Structure formats: C-alpha cells, structure tokens
Amino acid sequence: MTTYQHTQVGKSHLYLIIGSVFLLCAVAIKYPVVLGVLAIVALVTVATGLLFRKLTITVDEKVFRAAFGPGLVCKEVPISDVERCEPMRVRWWHGIGIHLTGNGWLYNVSLGDAVIVILRNGRKFCVGSDEPQ
C-alpha cells in the first residue's frame, strides 16, 4: 500500500525543449547542409526532455522511490535505511537534473523546494518536491 505519491512537473524542461527545437529549426533553415546533425540533436533533446520532464516521489512501507519521467531513471532506497528527512531550498546554482551537491546527489526537475534524505549510514541525497513537508 502506497502511503505517499506526488508528481512534480518540470516546466523549465518543457520551455527548454520547445526553445531548443525552434532554435534548431531556425539553424536548419539558414544552414540546410547540417540538417542531419540537427535532426539528431533535436531527437536527443526531445528524448532527454521526455525522460526528465517530471519527478514522481513514492513512499510505501518498504521503499522510498524518486522516478523521472516514465520511471527508467530512478533512485530507490529501502525505508529501513532512512534515518530522517529534512526540507531544504534548491537555489538557482544547484541547477536541475541529477548531479552531486554539498548535500549529496540531487534529483530534481525544478528549482524551489526539496527534501534531504539522510540514511542510517550517514549518506545523504536530495529530491526536489513542491511538497517538502
């Protein structure tokens, strides 16, 4: 039985994808000889955007799970390994995506709020959430 589930949509990803595709189209019109390369870049941009467009946090009796997009990229830890969680603020310099920060790995799709998950072994990671409480 799931005790908590929430999905946060990364609006900045959507804007980035749309802007990138328009920019690539403009370049392709101006320089048609690079159309093949631009098509590949556009496909990679759209695929990456779809994979990382949303972050779903699921907590049940056994597992804490943070899954991007359709769930191909995720972070999972057993609930028994979690010592505590604390809210935090994600600043612009933290960025979005998956990367290492001073508080451990950060998994987010938007700037704003997040939760630091502190494990019993002392390790930490952060997950973005617009419901940090």
N, CA and C atoms as an extended XYZ file, in Angstrom:
399
Properties=species:S:1:pos:R:3:atomname:S:1:resname:S:1:resid:I:1 pbc="F F F"
N         0.828       -1.181        0.000 N   MET     1
C         0.000        0.000        0.000 CA  MET     1
C         0.876        1.250        0.000 C   MET     1
N         0.636        2.167       -0.909 N   THR     2
C         1.394        3.403       -1.007 CA  THR     2
C         0.892        4.389        0.049 C   THR     2
N         1.836        4.954        0.815 N   THR     3
C         1.450        5.921        1.829 CA  THR     3
C         1.583        7.355        1.316 C   THR     3
N         2.410        7.556        0.285 N   TYR     4
C         2.566        8.899       -0.291 CA  TYR     4
C         3.001        8.768       -1.746 C   TYR     4
N         2.387        9.566       -2.603 N   GLN     5
C         2.814        9.649       -4.002 CA  GLN     5
C         2.497       11.049       -4.518 C   GLN     5
N         3.499       11.661       -5.132 N   HIS     6
C         3.317       13.000       -5.683 CA  HIS     6
C         4.226       13.170       -6.889 C   HIS     6
N         3.703       13.812       -7.927 N   THR     7
C         4.476       14.073       -9.137 CA  THR     7
C         4.661       15.575       -9.306 C   THR     7
N         5.903       15.968       -9.522 N   GLN     8
C         6.226       17.363       -9.809 CA  GLN     8
C         6.656       17.440      -11.270 C   GLN     8
N         6.032       18.335      -12.012 N   VAL     9
C         6.350       18.507      -13.430 CA  VAL     9
C         7.345       19.643      -13.562 C   VAL     9
N         8.414       19.403      -14.335 N   GLY    10
C         9.424       20.424      -14.567 CA  GLY    10
C         9.052       21.287      -15.752 C   GLY    10
N         8.458       22.425      -15.477 N   LYS    11
C         8.036       23.312      -16.561 CA  LYS    11
C         9.220       23.879      -17.328 C   LYS    11
N        10.341       24.078      -16.653 N   SER    12
C        11.513       24.625      -17.340 CA  SER    12
C        12.020       23.662      -18.412 C   SER    12
N        11.865       22.351      -18.188 N   HIS    13
C        12.249       21.372      -19.200 CA  HIS    13
C        11.430       21.564      -20.475 C   HIS    13
N        10.148       21.760      -20.297 N   LEU    14
C         9.258       21.944      -21.442 CA  LEU    14
C         9.666       23.182      -22.240 C   LEU    14
N         9.913       24.285      -21.536 N   TYR    15
C        10.334       25.512      -22.213 CA  TYR    15
C        11.672       25.330      -22.915 C   TYR    15
N        12.579       24.615      -22.275 N   LEU    16
C        13.894       24.362      -22.866 CA  LEU    16
C        13.778       23.519      -24.138 C   LEU    16
N        12.939       22.504      -24.093 N   ILE    17
C        12.748       21.642      -25.266 CA  ILE    17
C        12.155       22.443      -26.420 C   ILE    17
N        11.085       23.178      -26.144 N   ILE    18
C        10.432       23.958      -27.199 CA  ILE    18
C        11.391       24.987      -27.779 C   ILE    18
N        12.105       25.691      -26.905 N   GLY    19
C        13.070       26.690      -27.373 CA  GLY    19
C        14.185       26.075      -28.189 C   GLY    19
N        14.691       24.932      -27.746 N   SER    20
C        15.773       24.255      -28.465 CA  SER    20
C        15.333       23.791      -29.848 C   SER    20
N        14.143       23.221      -29.926 N   VAL    21
C        13.646       22.751      -31.218 CA  VAL    21
C        13.436       23.921      -32.176 C   VAL    21
N        12.889       25.037      -31.682 N   PHE    22
C        12.736       26.222      -32.538 CA  PHE    22
C        14.098       26.741      -33.004 C   PHE    22
N        15.070       26.783      -32.108 N   LEU    23
C        16.414       27.231      -32.468 CA  LEU    23
C        17.035       26.302      -33.510 C   LEU    23
N        16.882       25.006      -33.318 N   LEU    24
C        17.422       24.043      -34.276 CA  LEU    24
C        16.744       24.187      -35.638 C   LEU    24
N        15.441       24.439      -35.647 N   CYS    25
C        14.727       24.653      -36.914 CA  CYS    25
C        15.237       25.907      -37.619 C   CYS    25
N        15.467       26.968      -36.851 N   ALA    26
C        15.977       28.211      -37.438 CA  ALA    26
C        17.360       28.000      -38.044 C   ALA    26
N        18.215       27.265      -37.345 N   VAL    27
C        19.555       26.976      -37.872 CA  VAL    27
C        19.462       26.101      -39.119 C   VAL    27
N        18.556       25.121      -39.104 N   ALA    28
C        18.389       24.232      -40.259 CA  ALA    28
C        17.917       25.000      -41.491 C   ALA    28
N        17.055       25.999      -41.289 N   ILE    29
C        16.599       26.819      -42.422 CA  ILE    29
C        17.755       27.641      -42.982 C   ILE    29
N        18.567       28.182      -42.092 N   LYS    30
C        19.690       29.027      -42.517 CA  LYS    30
C        20.823       28.181      -43.125 C   LYS    30
N        21.091       27.007      -42.539 N   TYR    31
C        22.184       26.134      -42.986 CA  TYR    31
C        21.659       24.724      -43.241 C   TYR    31
N        20.999       24.491      -44.372 N   PRO    32
C        20.380       23.179      -44.633 CA  PRO    32
C        21.386       22.021      -44.749 C   PRO    32
N        22.649       22.305      -44.957 N   VAL    33
C        23.634       21.214      -45.090 CA  VAL    33
C        23.852       20.476      -43.774 C   VAL    33
N        23.508       21.101      -42.667 N   VAL    34
C        23.690       20.440      -41.365 CA  VAL    34
C        22.378       19.840      -40.837 C   VAL    34
N        21.420       19.670      -41.724 N   LEU    35
C        20.101       19.185      -41.325 CA  LEU    35
C        20.161       17.832      -40.612 C   LEU    35
N        20.976       16.922      -41.091 N   GLY    36
C        21.075       15.590      -40.475 CA  GLY    36
C        21.571       15.661      -39.039 C   GLY    36
N        22.616       16.440      -38.828 N   VAL    37
C        23.166       16.593      -37.476 CA  VAL    37
C        22.141       17.262      -36.563 C   VAL    37
N        21.480       18.290      -37.077 N   LEU    38
C        20.480       18.991      -36.273 CA  LEU    38
C        19.294       18.096      -35.932 C   LEU    38
N        18.923       17.218      -36.837 N   ALA    39
C        17.824       16.283      -36.568 CA  ALA    39
C        18.195       15.349      -35.414 C   ALA    39
N        19.436       14.879      -35.405 N   ILE    40
C        19.899       14.009      -34.313 CA  ILE    40
C        19.905       14.772      -32.995 C   ILE    40
N        20.410       16.002      -33.019 N   VAL    41
C        20.422       16.826      -31.804 CA  VAL    41
C        18.998       17.069      -31.316 C   VAL    41
N        18.081       17.347      -32.221 N   ALA    42
C        16.680       17.576      -31.843 CA  ALA    42
C        16.072       16.322      -31.216 C   ALA    42
N        16.342       15.164      -31.793 N   LEU    43
C        15.812       13.910      -31.236 CA  LEU    43
C        16.360       13.647      -29.844 C   LEU    43
N        17.650       13.862      -29.654 N   VAL    44
C        18.257       13.659      -28.332 CA  VAL    44
C        17.674       14.654      -27.325 C   VAL    44
N        17.491       15.895      -27.744 N   THR    45
C        16.908       16.916      -26.862 CA  THR    45
C        15.499       16.537      -26.439 C   THR    45
N        14.682       16.131      -27.382 N   VAL    46
C        13.299       15.750      -27.072 CA  VAL    46
C        13.265       14.495      -26.198 C   VAL    46
N        14.093       13.496      -26.515 N   ALA    47
C        14.119       12.261      -25.719 CA  ALA    47
C        14.551       12.545      -24.284 C   ALA    47
N        15.570       13.372      -24.123 N   THR    48
C        16.035       13.733      -22.785 CA  THR    48
C        14.952       14.495      -22.033 C   THR    48
N        14.299       15.406      -22.716 N   GLY    49
C        13.210       16.157      -22.095 CA  GLY    49
C        12.075       15.263      -21.635 C   GLY    49
N        11.734       14.266      -22.442 N   LEU    50
C        10.662       13.343      -22.065 CA  LEU    50
C        11.067       12.469      -20.879 C   LEU    50
N        12.332       12.049      -20.845 N   LEU    51
C        12.810       11.226      -19.737 CA  LEU    51
C        12.838       11.975      -18.418 C   LEU    51
N        13.104       13.282      -18.478 N   PHE    52
C        13.292       14.056      -17.255 CA  PHE    52
C        12.248       15.154      -17.064 C   PHE    52
N        11.083       15.019      -17.656 N   ARG    53
C        10.070       16.084      -17.596 CA  ARG    53
C         9.322       16.130      -16.272 C   ARG    53
N         9.311       15.031      -15.540 N   LYS    54
C         8.608       15.002      -14.259 CA  LYS    54
C         9.336       14.082      -13.290 C   LYS    54
N         9.094       14.318      -12.012 N   LEU    55
C         9.699       13.518      -10.945 CA  LEU    55
C         8.580       13.058      -10.020 C   LEU    55
N         8.445       11.748       -9.883 N   THR    56
C         7.408       11.180       -9.031 CA  THR    56
C         8.051       10.563       -7.794 C   THR    56
N         7.631       11.043       -6.631 N   ILE    57
C         8.102       10.509       -5.357 CA  ILE    57
C         7.030        9.555       -4.845 C   ILE    57
N         7.453        8.339       -4.504 N   THR    58
C         6.541        7.333       -3.965 CA  THR    58
C         7.151        6.772       -2.687 C   THR    58
N         6.347        6.726       -1.642 N   VAL    59
C         6.788        6.155       -0.373 CA  VAL    59
C         5.753        5.136        0.053 C   VAL    59
N         6.225        3.933        0.374 N   ASP    60
C         5.331        2.932        0.946 CA  ASP    60
C         6.020        2.306        2.153 C   ASP    60
N         5.503        1.203        2.639 N   GLU    61
C         6.058        0.586        3.850 CA  GLU    61
C         7.482        0.083        3.652 C   GLU    61
N         7.868       -0.193        2.408 N   LYS    62
C         9.161       -0.819        2.149 CA  LYS    62
C        10.174        0.077        1.452 C   LYS    62
N         9.717        0.974        0.552 N   VAL    63
C        10.653        1.670       -0.333 CA  VAL    63
C        10.323        3.158       -0.468 C   VAL    63
N        11.392        3.964       -0.517 N   PHE    64
C        11.313        5.362       -0.918 CA  PHE    64
C        11.836        5.393       -2.351 C   PHE    64
N        11.051        5.946       -3.283 N   ARG    65
C        11.434        5.925       -4.695 CA  ARG    65
C        11.203        7.294       -5.323 C   ARG    65
N        12.213        7.771       -6.044 N   ALA    66
C        12.117        9.002       -6.834 CA  ALA    66
C        12.377        8.595       -8.272 C   ALA    66
N        11.361        8.732       -9.138 N   ALA    67
C        11.462        8.272      -10.520 CA  ALA    67
C        11.223        9.412      -11.495 C   ALA    67
N        12.112        9.549      -12.458 N   PHE    68
C        11.966       10.557      -13.502 CA  PHE    68
C        11.114       10.011      -14.641 C   PHE    68
N        10.312       10.894      -15.237 N   GLY    69
C         9.530       10.563      -16.427 CA  GLY    69
C         8.796        9.248      -16.291 C   GLY    69
N         9.011        8.337      -17.255 N   PRO    70
C         8.295        7.056      -17.219 CA  PRO    70
C         8.878        6.053      -16.216 C   PRO    70
N         9.929        6.435      -15.496 N   GLY    71
C        10.490        5.549      -14.474 CA  GLY    71
C        11.749        4.819      -14.879 C   GLY    71
N        12.306        5.119      -16.051 N   LEU    72
C        13.539        4.464      -16.481 CA  LEU    72
C        14.733        4.886      -15.638 C   LEU    72
N        14.712        6.126      -15.146 N   VAL    73
C        15.778        6.655      -14.297 CA  VAL    73
C        15.170        6.902      -12.926 C   VAL    73
N        15.695        6.206      -11.890 N   CYS    74
C        15.122        6.375      -10.562 CA  CYS    74
C        16.154        6.145       -9.464 C   CYS    74
N        15.817        6.611       -8.286 N   LYS    75
C        16.600        6.397       -7.068 CA  LYS    75
C        15.677        5.694       -6.097 C   LYS    75
N        16.120        4.540       -5.584 N   GLU    76
C        15.307        3.766       -4.656 CA  GLU    76
C        16.135        3.395       -3.442 C   GLU    76
N        15.542        3.543       -2.266 N   VAL    77
C        16.183        3.072       -1.036 CA  VAL    77
C        15.130        2.420       -0.154 C   VAL    77
N        15.519        1.369        0.555 N   PRO    78
C        14.578        0.765        1.497 CA  PRO    78
C        14.242        1.755        2.621 C   PRO    78
N        13.003        1.776        3.038 N   ILE    79
C        12.580        2.661        4.124 CA  ILE    79
C        13.399        2.385        5.385 C   ILE    79
N        13.777        1.140        5.598 N   SER    80
C        14.556        0.796        6.795 CA  SER    80
C        15.925        1.477        6.812 C   SER    80
N        16.421        1.929        5.652 N   ASP    81
C        17.709        2.625        5.585 CA  ASP    81
C        17.595        4.121        5.850 C   ASP    81
N        16.368        4.646        5.854 N   VAL    82
C        16.160        6.092        6.032 CA  VAL    82
C        16.121        6.428        7.523 C   VAL    82
N        17.027        7.337        7.922 N   GLU    83
C        17.033        7.790        9.321 CA  GLU    83
C        16.054        8.937        9.523 C   GLU    83
N        16.153        9.952        8.630 N   ARG    84
C        15.246       11.091        8.735 CA  ARG    84
C        15.274       11.884        7.427 C   ARG    84
N        14.337       12.812        7.303 N   CYS    85
C        14.259       13.698        6.145 CA  CYS    85
C        14.123       15.133        6.644 C   CYS    85
N        14.714       16.064        5.893 N   GLU    86
C        14.643       17.477        6.255 CA  GLU    86
C        14.351       18.295        5.003 C   GLU    86
N        13.505       19.318        5.124 N   PRO    87
C        13.255       20.182        3.957 CA  PRO    87
C        14.477       21.051        3.663 C   PRO    87
N        14.648       21.418        2.405 N   MET    88
C        15.724       22.327        2.007 CA  MET    88
C        15.231       23.184        0.853 C   MET    88
N        15.964       24.214        0.561 N   ARG    89
C        15.633       25.108       -0.555 CA  ARG    89
C        16.674       24.885       -1.647 C   ARG    89
N        16.232       24.617       -2.868 N   VAL    90
C        17.131       24.452       -4.006 CA  VAL    90
C        17.334       25.825       -4.645 C   VAL    90
N        18.535       26.306       -4.607 N   ARG    91
C        18.867       27.610       -5.175 CA  ARG    91
C        19.214       27.461       -6.651 C   ARG    91
N        19.232       28.564       -7.365 N   TRP    92
C        19.483       28.533       -8.808 CA  TRP    92
C        20.822       27.898       -9.135 C   TRP    92
N        21.831       28.056       -8.267 N   TRP    93
C        23.156       27.497       -8.566 CA  TRP    93
C        23.213       25.989       -8.398 C   TRP    93
N        22.186       25.407       -7.744 N   HIS    94
C        22.109       23.946       -7.668 CA  HIS    94
C        21.722       23.343       -9.011 C   HIS    94
N        20.964       24.105       -9.817 N   GLY    95
C        20.542       23.614      -11.126 CA  GLY    95
C        19.445       22.573      -11.029 C   GLY    95
N        19.137       21.976      -12.184 N   ILE    96
C        18.131       20.917      -12.230 CA  ILE    96
C        18.729       19.691      -12.902 C   ILE    96
N        18.164       18.537      -12.610 N   GLY    97
C        18.657       17.283      -13.171 CA  GLY    97
C        19.173       16.370      -12.071 C   GLY    97
N        20.181       15.590      -12.394 N   ILE    98
C        20.820       14.689      -11.440 CA  ILE    98
C        22.284       15.090      -11.366 C   ILE    98
N        22.713       15.527      -10.200 N   HIS    99
C        24.114       15.911      -10.040 CA  HIS    99
C        24.486       15.974       -8.573 C   HIS    99
N        25.790       15.975       -8.321 N   LEU   100
C        26.329       15.987       -6.967 CA  LEU   100
C        26.333       17.408       -6.414 C   LEU   100
N        25.886       17.561       -5.166 N   THR   101
C        25.903       18.851       -4.469 CA  THR   101
C        26.584       18.652       -3.116 C   THR   101
N        26.665       19.720       -2.344 N   GLY   102
C        27.227       19.631       -0.997 CA  GLY   102
C        26.392       18.770       -0.062 C   GLY   102
N        25.129       18.535       -0.402 N   ASN   103
C        24.238       17.685        0.393 CA  ASN   103
C        24.054       16.303       -0.221 C   ASN   103
N        24.975       15.871       -1.057 N   GLY   104
C        24.850       14.581       -1.734 CA  GLY   104
C        24.230       14.763       -3.112 C   GLY   104
N        23.815       13.664       -3.706 N   TRP   105
C        23.223       13.716       -5.049 CA  TRP   105
C        21.862       14.408       -4.983 C   TRP   105
N        21.601       15.260       -5.972 N   LEU   106
C        20.330       15.967       -6.079 CA  LEU   106
C        19.591       15.442       -7.292 C   LEU   106
N        18.322       15.095       -7.101 N   TYR   107
C        17.438       14.626       -8.164 CA  TYR   107
C        16.274       15.608       -8.205 C   TYR   107
N        16.197       16.454       -9.241 N   ASN   108
C        15.104       17.418       -9.294 CA  ASN   108
C        14.752       17.806      -10.719 C   ASN   108
N        13.548       18.349      -10.880 N   VAL   109
C        13.081       18.821      -12.189 CA  VAL   109
C        12.757       20.303      -12.157 C   VAL   109
N        12.932       20.913      -10.987 N   SER   110
C        12.579       22.315      -10.840 CA  SER   110
C        13.351       22.910       -9.671 C   SER   110
N        13.559       24.214       -9.728 N   LEU   111
C        14.149       24.906       -8.585 CA  LEU   111
C        13.062       25.119       -7.550 C   LEU   111
N        13.438       25.395       -6.337 N   GLY   112
C        12.463       25.628       -5.272 CA  GLY   112
C        12.747       24.739       -4.090 C   GLY   112
N        11.777       23.944       -3.706 N   ASP   113
C        11.903       23.119       -2.512 CA  ASP   113
C        12.394       21.714       -2.833 C   ASP   113
N        12.973       21.099       -1.799 N   ALA   114
C        13.449       19.723       -1.901 CA  ALA   114
C        13.473       19.116       -0.506 C   ALA   114
N        13.815       17.854       -0.454 N   VAL   115
C        13.932       17.135        0.808 CA  VAL   115
C        15.303       16.461        0.834 C   VAL   115
N        16.028       16.659        1.930 N   ILE   116
C        17.281       15.927        2.135 CA  ILE   116
C        16.914       14.626        2.832 C   ILE   116
N        17.287       13.511        2.238 N   VAL   117
C        17.043       12.198        2.829 CA  VAL   117
C        18.361       11.742        3.448 C   VAL   117
N        18.357       11.574        4.765 N   ILE   118
C        19.566       11.179        5.493 CA  ILE   118
C        19.422        9.703        5.853 C   ILE   118
N        20.388        8.933        5.401 N   LEU   119
C        20.345        7.488        5.625 CA  LEU   119
C        21.046        7.117        6.928 C   LEU   119
N        20.770        5.927        7.423 N   ARG   120
C        21.361        5.454        8.687 CA  ARG   120
C        22.881        5.351        8.616 C   ARG   120
N        23.436        5.139        7.419 N   ASN   121
C        24.888        5.034        7.266 CA  ASN   121
C        25.568        6.401        7.144 C   ASN   121
N        24.777        7.494        7.267 N   GLY   122
C        25.328        8.843        7.217 CA  GLY   122
C        25.293        9.489        5.840 C   GLY   122
N        25.055        8.706        4.806 N   ARG   123
C        24.981        9.274        3.457 CA  ARG   123
C        23.687       10.058        3.297 C   ARG   123
N        23.710       11.012        2.344 N   LYS   124
C        22.546       11.854        2.093 CA  LYS   124
C        22.316       11.974        0.597 C   LYS   124
N        21.072       12.236        0.239 N   PHE   125
C        20.737       12.645       -1.119 CA  PHE   125
C        19.513       13.542       -1.023 C   PHE   125
N        19.259       14.306       -2.069 N   CYS   126
C        18.161       15.258       -2.069 CA  CYS   126
C        17.230       14.984       -3.242 C   CYS   126
N        15.940       15.166       -3.008 N   VAL   127
C        14.957       15.038       -4.077 CA  VAL   127
C        14.093       16.290       -4.102 C   VAL   127
N        13.901       16.827       -5.279 N   GLY   128
C        13.062       18.006       -5.442 CA  GLY   128
C        11.617       17.656       -5.186 C   GLY   128
N        10.896       18.605       -4.593 N   SER   129
C         9.473       18.400       -4.346 CA  SER   129
C         8.822       19.754       -4.092 C   SER   129
N         7.652       19.949       -4.654 N   ASP   130
C         6.905       21.149       -4.318 CA  ASP   130
C         6.006       20.898       -3.100 C   ASP   130
N         6.209       19.736       -2.443 N   GLU   131
C         5.541       19.391       -1.179 CA  GLU   131
C         6.595       18.866       -0.203 C   GLU   131
N         7.573       19.690        0.219 N   PRO   132
C         8.664       19.169        1.045 CA  PRO   132
C         8.240       18.702        2.444 C   PRO   132
N         7.108       19.176        2.931 N   GLN   133
C         6.664       18.754        4.250 CA  GLN   133
C         6.192       17.314        4.224 C   GLN   133
